Amino acid sequence: MGFYRDGNFWGASESFDQVLRLDPRNHQAWYYTALALSTQKAYLPRAVEAAARACELNPVSSDYLKL
């Protein structure tokens, strides 16, 4: 989360990717991956996929539906 809080969204997405390699069902990592990638226009398709995965894993989170 340090990268994300510091505005280093690329570093944040890399960190969240590491978490997802260890735990691909971590809905929070998918959510924060989506947020980090959504700041980079070239990665919007990946951000949408990450948001969709977060919603699949935790469909009751209203925060995820706002993405």
N, C-alpha and C positions, 0 to 999 in steps of 0.2 A: 504493500500500500504506500510505502514511502515514495516510490517513483510517481505514483498517481497523484499524491498530495502535492508533490513538487512540480507538477505539470509536465513531467517527462513521460508522456503517454506511450511512446515507443518502448521505453524501458519497462513501463508498467505492463504492457501487453506481453512482453517477453517473460516477465515474472509470472504472470497469470498462465501463460502457456506451460511453464514448468510445473505449476500446481496441477494443471489439467492432465499433464502426462502421468502424474502420480495418482490423481483422483479425477477421472473423466466425468464423474457424476456430481462434481462440486458446483452446484448452481450459482453460488456467489462468485466463483472464479469466472464462470461463463458471463455473468452479468457485468462484472468489472472489465472483462475483456471487451465486451460490446461497447461499454462506455469509452474505454481507452481508444479502441479502433475507430469509433464514430467521430473522433476529432481529426481524423486523417482521411480526406476525401477518397484517396486511392484504395482505402481499406473498408469503405462502406459496405460492400457485399459481404465481407467477412464479419463485420459488426452485426449485420442483420442476421446472419447465421448463428452467431454467438448469442444474440438476444433471443432468438427462437429456441435455442437449446436451453437457455436459462428458464424460459417459460415452460418448456416441456418438463423439466426436472422439478420445478416448483411453481405449478400453475396458480397457486393462491396468492402469490406476491403481487400486489398492485403496483409496486415500484417497477417490476420487470415489464409490466404491460404498458408503461409510459414510454418505454424506449421506442 
